[in-house]
Amino acid sequence: MAEGAFVASGNGARLDQKQLLAVIDRDTREWNESARDMVSYLASQVADASDRGVLGPLLAATGGSGVVRFGGCEVARWGDTSAPEMAFSATKSVISVVAGIAYDTGLLIPRQRVYDVLGLSEFATGDAREITWEHLLQQTSQWEGTLWTKPTSVDVQSFREGTEVHGTPPGQGWAYNDVRVNVLTYALTVLFGRSLEEVLREEVMTPIGASRSWSWHGYDNSFVEINGASIPVVSGGAHWGGGLFISAADLALIGQLYLDGGRWGQRQVISTEWITRSWSPCEVKPEYGYLWWLNDDRIPWPTAPTTGRCARGNGGRHLLWVDPARDLVLSTHWTEHIDQLLAQVSAAITPASD
């Protein structure tokens, strides 16, 4: 692609390649090198006052990296885009991807009660019996309890948004709570009868041509017995270690899959219906869908376009941004000032409607 060229995508969006390359050169140089020591870095990021013990594996950061895709092609990159990095809470949106496989095969009905499907003791009493798959996917389950030795009360990030409401039924409060997300990965593992890493690899990552370098981890104690076999249960982030370890290049492929309506070549990997559901606003938290952030009201990214949807972790240092209006996918690891980067990359593209 010639530098300085204006390139049109299939949907009519136009990219100023020269402007984009200038943005990448200027705005992707800074990253927090303290993350090379992941033990101390994670300790500095987690605000829990108690129960801070790490249960899962950690991966030292290698540096800032990222990929920009436009019109289905990679048009810019920085850093080592093949190096797996801890995705932190960007992992949550990948849980939604796996849940989409369950939905498309008829295993998961969003508004069906989890207890009615699985009969798990964690959903057997009180308001927990009313928790649906949709509640878990929207982080509105209000589930209370302890899983893998971690109680829901220990996660102080539950209170940062001001939407946590205690003692109310499912669907009446929203909280960013990693224990509750891990309850979802546990329930999905039982639903599939196999590890979510295996499901993701066979049903998504292999079909879209991802590398073999990525991996998905749980905790030292997060296993469930299914048909006599001990199956690992992955975590939904890096709060106590674990989560998805993935390169910027592979993360961008997931974004491209969603941008293309779940289709890869001749194969419909994820249904368009599931993507629409995932990107539909939650009643309690309109900027949130099925474990995806929706920027319609410029939350969480005030200067980025309202047409973007994203997976984000560690304050956005790990990000998968998908903007259908611009035919744009942006994936980053460890890049600082992500709001500025999103705004500037987006400004290099004229949407089809303009």
Phi, psi and omega per residue, in radians:
M1 nan 2.194 -3.057
A2 -1.233 2.347 3.122
E3 -1.135 2.349 3.126
G4 1.606 -0.127 -3.113
A5 -1.334 2.590 2.934
F6 -1.626 2.157 -3.051
V7 -2.063 2.291 3.136
A8 -1.725 2.445 3.071
S9 -1.640 3.100 -3.117
G10 -1.104 -0.459 -3.121
N11 -1.620 0.082 3.092
G12 1.658 -0.082 3.056
A13 -1.177 2.637 -3.087
R14 -2.189 2.265 -3.126
L15 -1.845 2.290 2.965
D16 -1.601 1.723 -3.043
Q17 -1.087 -0.694 -3.139
K18 -1.105 -0.762 3.119
Q19 -1.105 -0.731 3.133
L20 -1.073 -0.832 -3.109
L21 -1.111 -0.590 3.085
A22 -1.153 -0.698 3.098
V23 -1.097 -0.822 -3.122
I24 -1.075 -0.743 -3.139
D25 -1.135 -0.633 -3.049
R26 -1.504 -0.639 -2.886
D27 -1.931 0.193 -3.106
T28 -2.118 0.250 -3.034
R29 -1.458 -0.429 -2.991
E30 -1.662 2.312 3.002
W31 -2.601 2.784 -3.062
N32 -1.501 1.737 -3.053
E33 -1.209 -0.188 3.087
S34 -1.125 -0.318 3.137
A35 -1.272 -0.079 3.005
R36 -1.113 -0.496 3.020
D37 -1.790 1.568 -2.980
M38 -1.208 -0.478 3.121
V39 -1.078 -0.897 -3.120
S40 -1.280 -0.597 3.133
Y41 -1.114 -0.829 -3.134
L42 -1.089 -0.696 3.116
A43 -1.064 -0.601 -3.140
S44 -1.322 -0.387 -3.069
Q45 -1.581 -0.515 -3.077
V46 -1.515 2.154 -3.039
A47 -1.645 0.046 -3.117
D48 -0.994 2.393 3.135
A49 -1.439 -0.350 -3.128
S50 -2.542 2.924 3.084
D51 0.986 0.814 -3.078
R52 -1.547 -0.008 -3.028
G53 -1.016 2.331 3.118
V54 -1.410 2.257 -3.099
L55 -1.913 -0.327 -3.063
G56 -2.024 3.020 -3.126
P57 -1.205 2.732 3.088
L58 -2.132 2.720 3.126
L59 -2.331 2.107 3.141
A60 -1.123 2.463 3.122
A61 -1.233 2.571 3.121
T62 -1.890 -0.255 3.133
G63 2.456 2.954 3.130
G64 -1.200 2.453 3.118
S65 -2.658 2.765 3.128
G66 -3.029 2.849 -3.124
V67 -2.392 2.407 2.985
V68 -2.027 2.216 3.066
R69 -2.051 2.391 3.131
F70 -2.447 2.311 3.135
G71 1.072 0.472 3.112
G72 1.511 0.017 -3.105
C73 -2.156 2.618 3.024
E74 -1.308 2.206 -3.100
V75 -2.043 -0.209 3.103
A76 -2.815 2.683 3.058
R77 -2.708 2.822 3.008
W78 -2.594 2.665 -3.129
G79 1.213 -2.912 3.127
D80 -1.571 1.661 -3.050
T81 -1.348 -0.066 3.094
S82 -1.708 -0.083 -3.080
A83 -1.456 2.119 3.059
P84 -1.126 2.457 3.076
E85 -2.323 2.739 3.024
M86 -1.149 2.196 -3.072
A87 -1.500 -0.127 -3.087
F88 0.899 -2.365 -3.019
S89 -1.363 -0.045 2.956
A90 -1.075 -0.346 3.057
T91 -0.988 -0.583 -3.051
K92 -1.015 -0.703 -3.139
S93 -1.184 -0.460 3.094
V94 -1.289 -0.525 2.981
I95 -1.034 -0.700 3.113
S96 -1.099 -0.616 3.082
V97 -1.058 -0.829 -3.134
V98 -1.139 -0.684 3.087
A99 -1.062 -0.558 3.094
G100 -1.119 -0.605 3.064
I101 -1.104 -0.749 3.102
A102 -1.102 -0.694 3.119
Y103 -1.128 -0.799 -3.070
D104 -1.186 -0.443 3.131
T105 -1.663 0.065 3.074
G106 1.491 0.079 3.130
L107 -1.326 -0.550 -3.017
L108 -2.096 2.170 3.009
I109 -1.977 1.997 -2.951
P110 -0.844 -0.730 -3.056
R111 -1.716 0.270 3.048
Q112 -1.496 2.439 -3.141
R113 -1.214 2.351 -3.090
V114 -1.107 -0.685 -3.129
Y115 -1.083 -0.642 -3.126
D116 -1.155 -0.454 -3.104
V117 -1.549 -0.773 -2.971
L118 -1.928 -0.424 -3.135
G119 1.133 0.454 -3.111
L120 -1.280 2.515 -3.111
S121 -1.096 -0.496 -3.135
E122 -1.109 -0.303 -3.126
F123 -2.061 0.353 -2.933
A124 -1.596 -0.286 -3.013
T125 -2.219 2.667 3.019
G126 0.969 -2.475 -3.111
D127 -1.149 -0.376 -3.125
A128 -1.047 -0.487 3.120
R129 -1.142 -0.370 -3.096
E130 -1.609 -0.040 -3.102
I131 -1.220 2.241 3.095
T132 -1.803 2.957 3.039
W133 -1.044 -0.656 3.134
E134 -1.102 -0.719 3.086
H135 -1.002 -0.790 -3.126
L136 -1.149 -0.697 -3.116
L137 -1.240 -0.474 3.134
Q138 -1.671 -0.005 -3.082
Q139 1.068 0.669 3.093
T140 -2.067 0.348 -3.022
S141 -1.242 -0.482 -3.076
Q142 1.060 0.296 -3.126
W143 -1.038 2.374 3.087
E144 -2.147 2.360 3.128
G145 2.776 -2.882 -3.127
T146 -2.227 2.323 3.088
L147 -2.360 2.309 -3.117
W148 0.939 0.667 3.130
T149 1.306 0.017 -3.120
K150 -1.842 2.058 3.086
P151 -1.400 2.657 3.136
T152 -1.032 -0.550 -3.057
S153 -1.172 -0.308 -3.048
V154 -1.359 -0.352 -3.054
D155 -1.469 1.690 -3.049
V156 -1.247 -0.281 3.096
Q157 -1.150 -0.229 3.070
S158 -0.997 -0.462 -2.987
F159 -1.792 0.022 -3.015
R160 -1.302 -0.392 -3.067
E161 -1.632 -0.236 -3.131
G162 1.336 0.283 -3.114
T163 -1.963 0.009 3.126
E164 -1.290 2.219 3.109
V165 -2.203 2.111 -3.075
H166 -1.550 2.562 3.024
G167 1.301 0.336 3.120
T168 -1.964 2.801 -3.129
P169 -1.160 2.870 3.078
P170 -0.974 2.479 3.111
G171 1.621 -0.124 -3.085
Q172 -1.836 0.064 3.075
G173 -2.666 2.776 3.138
W174 -2.252 2.335 3.124
A175 -2.568 2.373 3.096
Y176 -1.480 1.507 -2.961
N177 -2.160 2.034 -3.040
D178 -1.217 -0.482 3.086
V179 -1.143 -0.752 3.124
R180 -1.149 -0.632 3.067
V181 -1.135 -0.668 3.106
N182 -1.200 -0.485 3.010
V183 -1.105 -0.637 3.094
L184 -1.160 -0.819 -3.141
T185 -1.103 -0.604 3.076
Y186 -1.099 -0.844 -3.121
A187 -1.135 -0.691 3.121
L188 -1.160 -0.636 3.102
T189 -1.089 -0.762 3.098
V190 -1.145 -0.696 3.137
L191 -1.051 -0.801 3.139
F192 -1.349 -0.515 -3.049
G193 1.342 0.301 3.104
R194 -2.761 2.964 -3.048
S195 -1.205 2.589 3.119
L196 -1.205 -0.505 3.060
E197 -1.054 -0.744 3.130
E198 -1.146 -0.743 3.119
V199 -1.079 -0.822 -3.115
L200 -1.079 -0.754 -3.117
R201 -1.113 -0.862 -3.036
E202 -1.292 -0.664 -3.000
E203 -1.651 -0.344 -3.051
V204 -2.245 -1.058 -2.945
M205 -1.174 -0.707 3.088
T206 -1.159 -0.811 3.115
P207 -1.039 -0.551 -3.101
I208 -1.616 0.088 3.046
G209 1.370 0.478 3.104
A210 -1.211 2.821 3.091
S211 -1.278 3.086 3.077
R212 -1.706 0.173 -3.020
S213 -1.452 -0.287 -3.068
W214 -1.402 2.774 3.083
S215 -2.705 2.813 -3.091
W216 -2.342 2.204 -2.962
H217 -2.123 2.663 2.982
G218 -1.957 -2.471 -3.106
Y219 -1.976 2.960 3.111
D220 -1.047 -0.463 -3.047
N221 -2.015 0.210 -3.053
S222 -1.739 1.443 3.114
F223 -2.331 2.631 3.067
V224 -2.320 2.465 3.130
E225 -1.555 2.156 3.132
I226 -2.286 2.073 -3.136
N227 0.912 0.708 3.074
G228 1.450 -0.024 3.136
A229 -1.918 2.520 3.099
S230 -1.557 1.974 -3.046
I231 -1.867 2.230 3.105
P232 -1.214 2.467 3.078
V233 -1.919 2.076 -3.085
V234 -1.314 2.796 3.091
S235 -1.722 2.829 -3.096
G236 -1.647 0.230 3.132
G237 3.061 -2.967 -3.064
A238 -1.814 0.245 -3.032
H239 -0.901 -0.775 3.066
W240 -2.132 0.602 -3.096
G241 1.592 3.045 3.100
G242 1.338 -2.672 -3.074
G243 1.529 -2.913 -3.082
L244 -1.484 2.242 3.009
F245 -1.875 1.993 -2.976
I246 -2.651 2.572 3.116
S247 -1.398 2.820 3.093
A248 -1.100 -0.624 -3.132
A249 -1.148 -0.775 3.139
D250 -1.216 -0.654 3.101
L251 -1.081 -0.678 3.135
A252 -1.123 -0.553 3.112
L253 -1.139 -0.649 3.064
I254 -1.093 -0.734 3.088
G255 -1.073 -0.717 3.119
Q256 -1.115 -0.674 3.097
L257 -1.028 -0.779 -3.139
Y258 -1.253 -0.641 3.097
L259 -1.073 -0.608 -3.113
D260 -1.583 0.373 3.055
G261 1.216 0.441 3.088
G262 1.490 0.091 -3.091
R263 -1.790 2.419 3.066
W264 -2.311 1.914 -3.051
G265 1.098 -2.164 -3.129
Q266 -1.637 0.048 -3.030
R267 -1.924 2.313 3.013
Q268 -1.549 1.699 -3.046
V269 -1.330 -0.797 3.083
I270 -2.235 2.439 -3.116
S271 -1.242 2.565 3.053
T272 -1.062 -0.593 3.118
E273 -1.052 -0.717 3.138
W274 -1.156 -0.709 3.120
I275 -1.096 -0.725 3.093
T276 -1.059 -0.775 3.098
R277 -1.083 -0.750 -3.093
S278 -1.128 -0.521 -3.110
W279 -1.787 0.368 3.066
S280 -1.726 2.407 -3.031
P281 -1.180 2.475 3.031
C282 -1.333 2.444 -3.102
E283 -1.074 -0.677 -3.098
V284 -1.402 -0.508 -3.070
K285 -2.423 1.508 -2.987
P286 -1.054 -0.384 3.124
E287 -1.511 0.214 -3.113
Y288 -2.291 2.436 3.078
G289 -1.989 -2.297 3.050
Y290 -1.532 1.380 3.127
L291 1.129 0.374 2.988
W292 -2.103 2.528 3.032
W293 -1.563 2.418 -3.117
L294 -2.043 2.181 -3.010
N295 -1.637 0.380 -3.059
D296 -0.911 -0.708 -3.127
D297 -1.814 0.400 -3.120
R298 1.013 0.659 2.982
I299 -2.203 2.140 0.255
P300 -1.664 0.033 -3.036
W301 -2.002 1.701 -3.013
P302 -1.082 -0.553 -3.066
T303 -1.814 0.032 3.127
A304 -1.604 2.808 -3.104
P305 -1.086 2.616 3.128
T306 -1.286 -0.181 -3.096
T307 -1.525 -0.023 -3.090
G308 -1.517 2.611 2.997
R309 -2.218 2.567 -3.066
C310 -2.641 2.719 2.852
A311 -1.789 2.345 -3.126
R312 -2.509 2.602 3.107
G313 -2.540 2.667 3.090
N314 0.931 0.875 3.097
G315 1.235 0.294 3.140
G316 1.699 -0.043 3.089
R317 -1.123 -0.359 3.014
H318 -2.119 2.058 -2.933
L319 -2.532 2.424 2.905
L320 -2.171 1.977 -3.079
W321 -1.962 2.261 3.137
V322 -2.208 2.133 -3.129
D323 -2.220 1.680 -3.114
P324 -1.032 -0.591 -3.110
A325 -1.100 -0.521 -3.126
R326 -1.839 0.058 -3.101
D327 0.943 0.745 -2.940
L328 -2.088 2.377 2.932
V329 -2.216 2.300 3.092
L330 -2.295 2.147 3.057
S331 -2.134 2.404 -3.125
T332 -2.461 2.627 2.958
H333 -2.220 2.257 2.976
W334 1.136 0.217 3.130
T335 -1.472 2.271 -3.128
E336 -1.475 2.914 3.077
H337 0.962 0.839 -3.009
I338 -1.159 -0.531 3.122
D339 -1.088 -0.743 3.100
Q340 -1.128 -0.743 -3.141
L341 -1.095 -0.780 3.121
L342 -1.035 -0.764 -3.118
A343 -1.123 -0.742 -3.069
Q344 -1.290 -0.702 3.068
V345 -1.104 -0.764 3.136
S346 -1.091 -0.617 -3.126
A347 -1.188 -0.343 3.120
A348 -1.390 -0.067 -3.103
I349 -2.146 2.258 3.045
T350 -1.657 2.074 -3.126
P351 -1.081 2.762 -3.094
A352 -1.047 -0.549 -3.054
S353 -1.370 -0.248 -3.086
D354 -1.481 nan nan
